[in-house]
Structure formats: C-alpha cells, structure tokens
Amino acid sequence: MFDIPKLKHTDSGNFFLMAGPCAIEGEEMALRIAERLKELTDSLQVPWIFKGSYRKANRSRLDSFTGIGDEKALRILQKVSREFEVPTVTDIHETAEAAMAAEYVDVLQIPAFLCRQTDLLVAAAETGKVVNIKKGQFLSGAAMRFAVEKIQDSGNQKVILTDRGNSFGYSDLVVDFRNLPEMKALGVPVVMDVTHSLQQPNQSSGVTGGKPALIETIAKAAIAVGADGLFIETHPQPSIAKSDGANMLPLDQLEELLKKLIRIRQAIA
C-alpha cells in the first residue's frame, strides 16, 4: 500500500476501511460520525479513510438531495481531516472538479458510471492525489486494467480499485467475487464497496432501495477472498439519511461487524 497522509495503523495487518456517510449533510453530523469512527478504528487498529460526498451528481429525480454546497461540504471534509487526523475521500464528476476537490481531500474517487471517462481520470491523476476508481456495474474486474493504465500513464502510480457489484436485470446488483482477484492481479489495492453493492436501483418510486441485512455477508466474503479494504457507508439513523439510507449500515452496528471481519482476516493471514 502506498503512502496516504494521516493513514494510521498500516502495520497492524488489518484491512483498511473507507467509511463515513453517503453525503455530507452538515458539519455536526459529519463530526459526530467521524468521532465514533475514530474511536472504533483506533481501538481495533484498523486503517481508516473518512468518506463523504460533497455533492451527489447521480440522482434519479430532480428533487433528490444533492448537497449543501460544494465549498461548504469540502470545508467540512477538511475540518474532519484536521480535527481527527484522518485522510478523506470524496467523489468527483467532471474534470474541473479534480483540482478543486484536491485542495481539500487526500483521495479522489471516480464514480462507477464514470470509470471510462478518460478526461476525468487524467484530471484526477494529474492532481497527484490517490485515485480510487469504482468499477463500473457493466464491467469485469479484468477490464479495469485500462482505467488503471490511464492513471499510471498520466504519471500517477497511486491507484485503488473498488468493486460495487454488477447490474443484474434492471433493478438489482449482484457481486461476482471473481472480480476481486482479477483486479488484484493488476497490482493495485482492491476494495469491496459493501453497501453500494447491495443497492436496488431503478425503483419505480425514483428512490433507490437496498438490502442492508446482507452487509455482513458481503463484507465477510470480501475479506475471505483477499480484499485489501472495505468501503462501508454508515449513519446514526439511516432511515432519515438524505442519500442512500436504504443500504447504509447503522453506525451502532459497525463495531461488532469490524470485530468479526478482523477475525476472518487473521484466520486467512
């Protein structure tokens, strides 16, 4: 694993964790979640990157929550990083956002639907930040080779690949765990996005559904097949979250899940 500023516990032998709310809903909520995540990850010696989207660009309906304002949300991410000494990751959607977001966060994330967008990948690479690319729901793990090469050929060797399931029909996703070793063969760290892989998109209501009861199942399987990291969105009350509440993990359930996953990691080490 390459160096990420402020990433702690990297010598613990544990998987690393990208965790936080789906979207930055406000400062108080972000700090509350970050405080609890820091307590947990320090106690369990799990390397942790705080996750939060400063803007949600991919929404089903025009009236869906998209954010509290780009600069306001990015400044909250920066405050989380400084106050809790943790690296942060956020999504970007257009080339002009790469340099803007790079001023505030440590890892730039490419959404799955945009993983083939060459200009976006190059712009992210040229910031010099770590680039986490979500695997498209329409791609195999092996096909992500070309996304990795776009970053590396742009002079940036700091690439992470994240699986988030594959489209299954019109309104479901399925995880093909063959994708994890296929992506690991590309020589980069590989993450399983546990919560997004349990989404049920394209619902008639225009609000994405989910199957959060299977979070533990997907997470256990990912660690068992050798995932380097896990991506888990969490919230104190997912039912009132402004984005992706249907597939988020309640914050008070994270500790027990991490303990189980650490035991699996130790068993296969």
GUKOLKE-497856 format. One line per 4 residues: number of its first residue (from 1); their letters; for each residue x, y, z of C-alpha. Coordinates in Angstrom, 3 decimals. Layout:
% GUKOLKE-497856
NUM> A> X,Y,Z ~ ...
This chain:
% GUKOLKE-497856
1> MFDI> 0.000,0.000,0.000 ~ 1.378,3.390,-0.989 ~ 1.647,6.206,1.495 ~ -1.544,8.125,2.260
5> PKLK> -1.124,11.151,4.554 ~ -2.570,10.635,8.063 ~ -3.419,6.964,7.437 ~ -2.709,5.192,10.738
9> HTDS> -2.344,1.564,11.871 ~ -0.962,0.459,8.500 ~ 1.346,-2.049,10.214 ~ -1.498,-3.795,12.062
13> GNFF> -2.087,-6.399,9.361 ~ -5.759,-5.428,9.152 ~ -7.696,-4.451,6.047 ~ -8.207,-0.719,5.599
17> LMAG> -11.602,0.934,5.819 ~ -13.240,3.697,3.826 ~ -16.210,4.696,5.943 ~ -18.485,7.618,6.598
21> PCAI> -21.859,8.962,5.484 ~ -23.008,8.831,1.884 ~ -23.234,12.616,1.653 ~ -22.047,15.499,3.784
25> EGEE> -25.368,16.590,5.273 ~ -23.890,19.142,7.655 ~ -20.941,19.766,9.962 ~ -22.455,18.401,13.175
29> MALR> -23.420,15.093,11.591 ~ -20.070,14.645,9.844 ~ -18.115,15.330,13.025 ~ -20.347,13.041,15.064
33> IAER> -19.823,10.139,12.677 ~ -16.104,10.823,12.357 ~ -15.632,10.912,16.136 ~ -17.191,7.476,16.545
37> LKEL> -15.287,6.024,13.603 ~ -12.011,7.293,15.011 ~ -12.759,5.682,18.386 ~ -13.535,2.348,16.727
41> TDSL> -10.649,2.257,14.285 ~ -8.093,3.354,16.858 ~ -9.351,0.726,19.296 ~ -9.295,-2.041,16.690
45> QVPW> -6.150,-0.825,14.880 ~ -7.909,-0.531,11.529 ~ -6.507,1.952,8.993 ~ -9.348,4.337,8.155
49> IFKG> -10.158,6.905,5.480 ~ -13.193,9.117,6.144 ~ -15.664,9.030,3.257 ~ -18.202,11.698,2.370
53> SYRK> -19.563,13.009,-0.928 ~ -19.538,16.799,-1.143 ~ -22.122,16.589,-3.934 ~ -24.320,13.797,-5.271
57> ANRS> -24.452,14.188,-9.036 ~ -26.093,10.874,-9.947 ~ -29.681,11.130,-8.706 ~ -32.835,9.513,-10.050
61> RLDS> -35.100,12.526,-9.500 ~ -34.636,16.250,-9.839 ~ -35.905,16.799,-6.289 ~ -33.386,14.366,-4.730
65> FTGI> -30.868,15.759,-2.243 ~ -27.591,16.673,-3.960 ~ -25.652,18.553,-1.301 ~ -25.284,21.574,0.936
69> GDEK> -22.970,23.471,-1.434 ~ -19.639,22.352,-2.821 ~ -17.271,24.610,-0.908 ~ -19.206,24.286,2.339
73> ALRI> -19.116,20.485,2.167 ~ -15.468,20.372,1.115 ~ -14.529,22.601,4.054 ~ -16.331,20.196,6.385
77> LQKV> -14.278,17.325,4.942 ~ -11.152,19.375,5.527 ~ -12.215,20.057,9.131 ~ -12.818,16.339,9.734
81> SREF> -9.347,15.593,8.410 ~ -7.674,18.186,10.609 ~ -9.671,17.560,13.775 ~ -9.374,13.750,13.708
85> EVPT> -6.075,13.432,11.823 ~ -7.602,11.155,9.207 ~ -7.335,11.128,5.391 ~ -10.531,11.825,3.470
89> VTDI> -12.050,10.656,0.188 ~ -14.768,12.227,-1.955 ~ -16.247,11.741,-5.430 ~ -15.606,13.966,-8.413
93> HETA> -17.781,14.037,-11.511 ~ -16.251,16.465,-14.022 ~ -12.676,17.374,-14.933 ~ -12.861,20.832,-13.374
97> EAAM> -13.716,19.296,-10.003 ~ -10.450,17.366,-9.707 ~ -8.200,20.307,-8.868 ~ -10.916,21.905,-6.712
101> AAEY> -11.511,18.828,-4.551 ~ -7.792,18.035,-4.358 ~ -7.335,21.223,-2.328 ~ -9.396,19.677,0.479
105> VDVL> -9.114,15.863,0.407 ~ -6.466,13.153,0.164 ~ -8.196,10.671,-2.152 ~ -10.239,11.447,-5.253
109> QIPA> -12.906,8.911,-6.117 ~ -14.198,8.192,-9.610 ~ -17.850,7.045,-9.564 ~ -18.580,3.692,-11.190
113> FLCR> -20.641,5.133,-14.041 ~ -17.704,7.410,-14.926 ~ -14.822,4.926,-14.732 ~ -14.287,5.021,-18.528
117> QTDL> -14.237,8.832,-18.756 ~ -10.676,9.418,-19.929 ~ -10.528,13.172,-19.327 ~ -11.847,12.750,-15.791
121> LVAA> -9.313,10.026,-14.965 ~ -6.437,12.051,-16.367 ~ -7.509,15.172,-14.468 ~ -7.645,13.192,-11.226
125> AETG> -4.246,11.627,-11.898 ~ -2.632,14.977,-12.594 ~ -3.509,16.273,-9.120 ~ -1.018,13.772,-7.672
129> KVVN> -3.643,12.553,-5.205 ~ -4.539,8.911,-4.631 ~ -7.263,7.950,-7.119 ~ -9.907,5.406,-6.117
133> IKKG> -11.764,4.137,-9.182 ~ -15.101,2.416,-8.693 ~ -15.543,-0.498,-11.109 ~ -18.450,0.094,-13.439
137> QFLS> -21.501,-2.083,-12.866 ~ -21.170,-3.030,-16.530 ~ -17.503,-4.133,-16.434 ~ -15.474,-7.140,-15.375
141> GAAM> -12.613,-6.808,-12.939 ~ -10.085,-7.592,-15.673 ~ -11.448,-4.769,-17.854 ~ -10.407,-2.242,-15.174
145> RFAV> -6.862,-2.679,-16.413 ~ -7.436,0.157,-18.853 ~ -8.668,2.560,-16.180 ~ -5.566,1.793,-14.120
149> EKIQ> -3.331,2.383,-17.130 ~ -4.926,5.784,-17.776 ~ -3.926,6.912,-14.283 ~ -0.464,5.381,-14.374
153> DSGN> 0.310,6.591,-17.885 ~ -0.574,10.085,-16.664 ~ 2.287,9.873,-14.180 ~ 0.419,8.762,-11.054
157> QKVI> 1.028,5.322,-9.572 ~ -1.371,5.759,-6.636 ~ -4.443,3.847,-7.775 ~ -7.088,1.907,-5.816
161> LTDR> -9.829,-0.159,-7.460 ~ -13.201,-0.668,-5.797 ~ -15.872,-3.192,-6.751 ~ -19.520,-2.268,-6.159
165> GNSF> -21.347,-5.121,-7.842 ~ -22.626,-5.730,-11.350 ~ -26.008,-4.897,-12.818 ~ -28.418,-7.814,-12.627
169> GYSD> -31.522,-7.070,-14.616 ~ -32.906,-3.576,-14.310 ~ -33.328,-3.202,-10.561 ~ -30.717,-5.261,-8.772
173> LVVD> -26.988,-5.818,-8.372 ~ -25.002,-8.992,-7.797 ~ -21.436,-9.353,-6.535 ~ -19.161,-11.578,-8.594
177> FRNL> -16.263,-12.227,-6.226 ~ -14.060,-13.315,-9.135 ~ -13.622,-9.611,-9.815 ~ -11.546,-9.053,-6.666
181> PEMK> -8.642,-11.380,-7.548 ~ -8.847,-10.214,-11.165 ~ -8.314,-6.619,-10.045 ~ -5.638,-7.575,-7.509
185> ALGV> -3.716,-9.139,-10.404 ~ -3.351,-5.610,-11.794 ~ -1.007,-4.811,-8.893 ~ -3.145,-2.257,-7.070
189> PVVM> -5.027,-2.320,-3.737 ~ -8.575,-3.643,-4.112 ~ -11.610,-2.616,-2.085 ~ -15.118,-4.057,-1.790
193> DVTH> -17.838,-1.423,-1.625 ~ -20.126,-3.410,0.620 ~ -23.068,-1.043,0.941 ~ -23.423,0.167,-2.652
197> SLQQ> -23.239,-3.416,-3.924 ~ -26.494,-4.046,-2.046 ~ -28.422,-1.279,-3.751 ~ -31.605,-1.936,-5.717
201> PNQS> -31.550,0.837,-8.323 ~ -34.176,1.991,-10.795 ~ -37.158,1.615,-8.480 ~ -40.490,2.934,-9.757
205> SGVT> -40.534,5.470,-6.904 ~ -37.317,7.047,-8.122 ~ -35.690,6.254,-4.779 ~ -33.011,3.556,-4.727
209> GGKP> -33.726,0.570,-2.491 ~ -31.293,-1.770,-0.786 ~ -30.659,-4.938,1.196 ~ -28.668,-3.827,4.273
213> ALIE> -29.329,-7.155,6.026 ~ -26.680,-8.648,3.715 ~ -23.915,-6.171,4.587 ~ -22.213,-8.654,6.916
217> TIAK> -22.423,-11.431,4.306 ~ -20.801,-9.388,1.534 ~ -18.139,-7.983,3.870 ~ -17.168,-11.410,5.215
221> AAIA> -16.919,-12.883,1.739 ~ -14.791,-9.979,0.509 ~ -12.266,-10.370,3.323 ~ -12.213,-14.138,2.786
225> VGAD> -11.231,-13.754,-0.871 ~ -8.488,-11.253,-0.085 ~ -9.886,-7.727,-0.354 ~ -7.349,-5.172,0.869
229> GLFI> -10.027,-2.801,2.055 ~ -13.733,-2.316,2.624 ~ -15.947,0.634,1.741 ~ -18.915,0.991,4.104
233> ETHP> -21.320,3.892,4.289 ~ -22.718,4.373,7.783 ~ -25.072,6.755,9.553 ~ -26.536,7.027,13.070
237> QPSI> -30.052,6.804,11.592 ~ -30.039,5.526,8.004 ~ -33.821,5.875,7.777 ~ -33.502,9.669,7.853
241> AKSD> -30.266,9.980,5.868 ~ -30.584,12.322,2.905 ~ -28.909,9.919,0.485 ~ -28.662,6.113,0.169
245> GANM> -30.273,5.430,3.523 ~ -31.765,2.178,2.208 ~ -28.397,0.435,2.031 ~ -26.320,2.085,4.778
249> LPLD> -25.142,0.374,7.952 ~ -26.407,1.812,11.252 ~ -23.385,3.296,12.998 ~ -24.026,1.358,16.215
253> QLEE> -23.643,-1.952,14.320 ~ -20.204,-1.226,12.887 ~ -18.084,-2.233,15.882 ~ -19.346,-5.816,16.061
257> LLKK> -19.038,-6.205,12.293 ~ -15.421,-5.000,12.287 ~ -14.518,-7.421,15.084 ~ -15.894,-10.345,13.080
261> LIRI> -14.067,-9.223,9.941 ~ -10.777,-8.845,11.788 ~ -11.062,-12.431,12.997 ~ -11.581,-13.623,9.434
265> RQAI> -8.589,-11.584,8.259 ~ -6.420,-13.081,10.992 ~ -7.582,-16.607,10.124 ~ -6.539,-16.323,6.484
269> A> -3.340,-14.326,7.047
